[in-house]
Amino acid sequence: MTGLYARVARRPSRGHVRRVTPVPVERAEGLVASVYAQVERDFGMLAPPVSLHSPAPDVLAACWVVLRETLVAAGRVDRATREAVAAAVSSANTCPYCVEVHSATMAGLVRSGADAALDARRARVADWARAGTDRAAARHAVAPVDADEAVELLGVALVFHYLNRMVNVFLDPSPIPAGVPESVRGGVRRVFGRLMARGARRDRPAGVALDLLPPAPSAPDLGWAAGHPVLADALARAGAVIDAAGLRSVPASVRELVAARLDDWDGRPTGISRAWVGEAVRALPAADRPAGRLALLTAFAAYQVDDEVVDSVRAGGADDRALVELTAWASMAAARRAVAWVPLDPVPPAAPS
């Protein structure tokens, strides 16, 4: 059934992607074909949040490697809890597409009310994972799981801080087509959740995706993953690829500006106005300002990116690959900074009575 669903889902899933054109499955070659095959086999369908990266094949592979080795591959933490983290981070980042997908998948995995204690634990884990969206709150957060589990879940949080930004820039707000009547959307969502959960219940061995990317040394800010060798390796390989993409497609002045803003960032929303963006890019060379606007909005308020912002970057000569590389770099820079705030120290054991 999963294979049939994957084939049926290919064509409509393309329609969710906007502003760039994904490589069609039937024309995929080389690295893109290898990634697509793994995604359909292990995720159950060619997920648009992954395929939108295909104009930049190495960034596509980087996205899949970290998604697979955090959310999909078997680990110490059950899949439903990982889906709870994905949904919680996505809600905090105002990413309705990811909230809908991962809330539905979690609902498909969990029988409502079957285990109240486990449901309560998942809620505590979700609250802890949200700490990366508020720097001040993160100082007081305490991991409700042991350190090994916390590392796995922090990996999921990082991936969704990244994906939420890319999805808000390049996908429609819902995985359900806009033409589906509101009266039946709930039923469609439940069917979708059951289909996704069917594939999510299967154990996928860890580390299978690593060979899609070359080895790379781990960056200091990813040192929190050192106790989990597969995850640390996946993050190092993917991080190096996305850093290289930034060097190719993000002007140096823009990289410096985004890094400086991240140093002062508190994780909170910027508000509904985009006036801060105009102020921030004023000091950039005129030719770099369109890329600066897109990079800043992607990092700090991706839901505010519109066609005008993207078109202004294209007017400077950027193609689909450059757009994916620029936004991937900005998304990952923000994601890495957000999870660095989240403490991994577990709840201390209760004193004996």
C-alpha positions, 0 to 999 in steps of 0.5 A, spaced: 500 500 500 505 504 501 508 503 494 501 505 491 500 511 495 507 513 493 506 513 486 499 516 487 502 522 491 507 524 486 503 528 481 499 532 486 505 533 491 508 537 485 502 542 485 504 544 493 511 547 491 511 554 489 516 559 486 521 553 484 520 547 480 522 541 483 525 535 479 520 530 476 521 523 479 521 521 471 526 525 470 531 525 476 538 522 475 544 521 479 544 524 486 536 526 486 534 519 483 538 516 489 534 521 494 527 520 491 528 513 492 530 513 499 524 518 501 519 514 497 521 507 500 522 510 508 518 516 508 512 513 504 511 518 499 516 523 495 514 529 501 514 536 498 518 539 503 524 534 501 523 535 493 522 542 493 530 542 494 531 538 488 534 544 484 540 544 488 541 536 489 546 536 494 542 540 499 536 536 497 541 530 500 542 534 506 535 535 507 533 528 507 539 526 511 538 530 517 530 528 516 531 521 515 536 520 521 532 524 526 525 523 525 524 517 520 530 512 523 529 508 529 532 510 535 530 510 543 524 515 542 518 512 539 516 515 533 509 518 536 513 523 541 518 525 535 512 527 531 509 531 537 516 535 537 515 536 530 508 539 530 510 543 536 516 546 533 512 547 527 506 551 531 511 555 534 514 557 527 507 559 524 508 553 519 501 550 518 503 545 513 508 542 517 503 542 523 497 539 519 502 533 516 505 531 523 499 532 527 495 528 523 501 523 523 501 523 530 494 522 531 494 516 526 500 513 531 496 514 537 490 511 540 486 517 543 486 516 551 490 509 550 495 511 555 494 518 559 501 518 562 505 517 555 500 523 552 502 527 558 510 525 557 509 527 550 506 534 552 512 535 556 517 533 551 513 538 546 513 544 551 521 543 552 522 542 544 519 549 543 524 552 548 528 554 541 523 559 540 524 563 546 531 564 548 529 567 555 524 561 556 530 556 554 534 558 560 529 555 565 527 549 561 528 542 563 529 536 559 523 531 561 527 525 558 534 522 559 540 525 556 540 520 550 533 521 548 534 529 549 539 529 543 535 525 539 529 529 540 533 536 539 535 533 532 528 533 530 527 540 533 533 542 529 530 539 522 523 542 523 526 549 525 529 548 518 524 545 514 518 550 517 522 556 514 523 552 507 516 550 507 513 557 509 517 560 503 516 554 498 509 550 499 502 552 500 499 552 507 496 546 507 498 539 504 490 538 502 488 541 496 485 548 496 479 546 492 477 540 497 471 543 501 471 544 508 466 539 510 470 534 508 477 536 510 477 533 517 476 526 514 481 527 508 486 529 514 484 523 518 485 518 512 492 522 510 494 521 518 493 513 517 496 512 511 502 516 514 502 512 520 502 506 517 509 507 514 511 511 520 510 504 524 516 500 520 523 501 523 528 504 519 535 502 520 539 508 522 545 511 518 542 508 511 542 515 508 549 518 510 553 515 504 549 520 500 554 526 502 561 526 504 564 525 511 565 532 514 568 535 521 562 537 526 562 544 527 562 546 534 555 549 535 553 542 533 557 539 539 551 537 543 550 531 538 557 528 540 554 522 544 549 520 538 554 518 533 549 517 527 546 523 528 552 527 529 555 524 523 548 526 519 549 533 522 556 534 520 555 532 513 549 536 512 551 542 515 558 542 511 553 542 504 549 547 506 555 552 509 558 551 502 551 552 498 551 559 502 558 561 500 556 560 493 549 563 493 549 568 499 553 574 498 558 575 504 555 582 506 548 578 507 552 572 511 555 577 515 548 581 516 544 575 518 550 572 523 550 579 526 542 579 527 542 572 530 547 574 535 542 579 538 536 574 536 531 572 542 527 567 538 521 571 538 517 573 532 518 579 529 511 582 528 507 583 522 511 589 520 517 588 515 519 595 516 525 592 520 528 588 514 528 595 510 532 598 516 537 592 516 539 591 509 540 599 508 547 598 509 548 593 504 551 594 497 545 596 493 546 589 489 546 585 495 539 588 498 534 583 495 538 577 497 539 580 504 531 581 504 530 574 502 535 571 507 533 575 513 525 574 512 527 566 511 531 566 518 526 570 522 519 571 519 519 566 513 511 566 513 512 573 511 516 571 504 512 573 498 512 573 491 515 580 490 521 578 495 523 572 491 522 576 484 527 581 486 532 576 487 531 573 481 531 579 477 539 579 480 540 573 476 538 568 481 535 561 478 532 555 482 538 552 485 541 559 487 534 560 491 534 554 494 541 555 496 540 562 499 534 560 503 537 553 505 543 557 508 539 562 512 534 557 515 539 552 517 543 558 520 537 560 524 535 553 526 542 551 529 542 557 533 535 556 536 537 549 538 543 551 541 539 555 547 535 548 549 538 545 555 539 537 555 540 536 562 534 531 564 529 532 570 533 529 576 531 523 579 526 524 585 530 523 592 528 517 596 522 518 601 
